[in-house]
Amino acid sequence: MNLERVSVVVTAFNEEATLARCLKSVRGFGEVIVVDSFSADGTLDIAREHASVVYRRRYVSPPDQKNWAAERARNDWLLVLDADEALDPDTRAEIAALEPGDHAGFWIRRRSDYLGRTIRGCGWQRDKVLRLYDRRRGRYPDAWVHEEVELQGRAGWLRGRLRHTPYRDVAHHLTKIDAYTTRGARQYIERGGRAALINMLVHPPFRFLRMYVLQRGIADGYAGLVLCLLSSYSVFLKYAKAWERARTA
């Protein structure tokens, strides 16, 4: 696949800590589009230094932002990245050598770092995203969380991985949990979710046990313990907000 015929789409908000690494990893692609949601830090300056095209647009939802950017790309094949992700050299070379054939898109696995450590367990070892796709045969459906491209056609797999640093520190993790669980609670209610109070009590401890014991988060040391505890808290907070939302509706 000729990299000149692939457009890169990056959505960003207050990502000055990670955006430069992301954009440097995709130099040489046909174009790099950054859509900034009115960041208050240095994100916009970094985007203007490294990207081909920079837009500023009010954020509604992840699919809305990504679909909007995809419609403005020059090329039909897109690589969609979050600002906290980056291509490693092997994955970049794999995309350059790729023959799509009848595939409409490709899954890419992610290797994620947390608190200075590459996480090998916690369920993150199976993390995957469908980010390389033909926009003529793929689009993000409406969703507040867990957005993924829906393809009209077959999806293949890349052998390489994306490098992913979703949280800079515990404070940043907590900030993202607050925003993410608000959207998650809204989606839960809109899709007919019930028994939020019961789920608030039952699901968090099971999430911790699954990630820490069954998915071997215990082997990731202190970072794994913190990650599993905060993931459990995130589940609790989502259902607590859903219960509050339903009670006050």
N, C-alpha and C positions, 0 to 999 in steps of 0.2 A: 504494500500500500504506500503510495507516494505521500510522504508527510505534507507536501505542499497542497495536497487535496483534502486535508483534514483540518477542520476548524476546531479550535479549543474554546470551550465556554467555561468561565470561572465566575461563580457568584461569591460575593464577599461583603462582610460587615465587621468593621473594627478588627481587621486581621493583619495588622502591620507586622506582627511577630512571625507569621508564616507565609505571607503572600509572595515575598520575593523568591523564596525557595521554590514555591509552586511554579511561578512564571518562568524562572530560569530553567526549570526542568523541561519546559515545552518549547524552548527556542528552536526555530527551524520548521515548525508547523506552518500551515498555510496562513493562518491568522490566529490571533489570541484575543478573545473578547472577554472583557471584565465588566460585570454588572455590579455596581456598588450601591448599597442601600443607605446612602448618606452617612458614611462612617464619620466618626468624630476624632479619629486618630490619624496616622499617616498613611492609611490604606490607599487613599486616592492618589497621592503623590507616587507611591510605589507602582500602582497600576499604570499611571501615565508614563512612567519610565520604561516599563517592560512590555506592556500590551500593545496590540495593534489598534484596538478600538476600546474606548472606555465609555460606559453609560452610567448615569446616576438615575435610579428609579426607586420609587417607594416599594417596600417589601410587603407582599400580601401572603404568599405561601411559597414553599420550595418549588412545587411544580409550575406555578404561575411565573416565577422568575426565570426558571430554566427554559420553559417553552417560549417565553417572550424572546430570550436571547437566541434560542435555536432558530427562530423564524428570521432573524437578521444575519445569520451566517452566510458566507459566500459559498461554502461547500456543503454537500449533502452528508458526508460522513463527519460526525462530531465526536469529540472526546470531551466529556463533561467532568470537571473537577471541582471539588470544594477547595477553598483557599488553604485548608490545613492538610491537603494532599499533595503529593509530588510523584512524578514518574521516576523510577530508578533507570539507570542506563540500559540494563538488559531488557526491561519492558519496552522502552522506547525503540530499541533495535528490533524487538519482536514485532512491534506495530509496523515499522518501516518495511519489514520483510513479509508482512501478512498478505495472503491472498484470500479475500473475503468469500469468493465463490457465491453460494446461494445464502450465506448467512446475512441476517438483518442486523446483527449486533454481536457483541462479545462481552462475557463476564470477565471481571478482573478481581482477583483476590487482593485483600489489603493486609499489610503488616503494620501493626499499630504500636506506637510508643506511649507509655504513661509513666509520669514521674521519673523520667530518665531511664526507663527500662523497656525493652521490647517485650510485649506481652505474648506469651506462648500458650496460655490457657484462657480460662474465664469465658470460653465460647468464642473469643476473638480470633482464635486460630482458624475458624471456619468462615470468617467475615468475607463477604463478596458483594460486589456492586456491578450493575450493568451500565457501563459508562461510555463504551465505544459503540456507536450505532449509526445506522442510516436514517436520517430524520424523515425520509420519505416513507419509512416503514416503522417508525417508532415515535411515541409521544408520552410525556408524563401525564398520568391521570390525576384528577383532583384528589388531594390528600393533604392533611396538616402535618403528618409525620410518616416515616417509613416510605417515602416516595421512591418509586422505581419505574423505569421506562417499560411501557407495554409495547411489545413488538408484534408486527404482522409478519411473521416468519420465524426462522430458526436462529437460535443463539448458540454461539460457540464459546470456547474458553481460551484465555491467554494463559501461558505458563508463568509469566512474570507477575509482579505485584505492584500495587501502589504503596508508597510510604505515607503513613497517616499519623498525625499528631493532633488528636481531637481536643485535648485539654492541656493548657500550659501548666496549670497547677491546680490545687484543690479549690482555691477560690474561683478560678475560671470554670472549673467543672460545676460548681454549685450554681454559678450564674447561668450556665447553659441548661442545667437541670430545670431551673425555674421557668425559662422560656419554653423548653421542650415539653415539659409536663402540662403547661397551659394549653399548648396546641394539641397534645395527646388527649387531654380531658375533653376538649371540644370535639375532637374526632370520635371519641368513644361515645359521647352523648348523641352526636348527629347520626351515628350508625346504629342507634338503638340499644346501646349498652345499658344493662340493668345491674342491680345488686352491687353498686359501687362500694357501699359500706362494708359488705362481706368481703369483697375482693381486696379492699384496703387492709383488712386484717389477715387474710389468708395468703395472698400472692407474694408480698415482700419476703417473708422468711423462706418460702420455696424458691424464690429467685436467688437469694443468697446461697442456699444449699446447693442448688443446681450449678451455679457459677463457681463457687469456691471448692466444692467437693467433687461433684460429678464431672465438671469441665476443667478440673485441675487448676483452679485459680490459686490454690494453696502453694503450688510450685512457683508462683510468681512473686513470692516473698511479700514484703510490706506493700509494694505497689499493687499486687493482686488483692490483698486484703482490703485496702482502701477502695479499689475499684469495685469489688463485689459489694461492699457495704453501701457505697454511694449509689450503685445500680439498684440495690434493694430499696434504698430511700426514694429513688426516682419512681419506682413502681408505686410505693405508698403515696407519694405526693400526687401522682397522676389520678389515682382513684379518689384521694381526698378532694382534689379540685373538681372531679366529676361529680362527686356526691354533693359538694357545695353548689355547683352549677345547677344540678337537677333540683335541689331543695329550694333554690331561690328563683327558679324559672317561673 
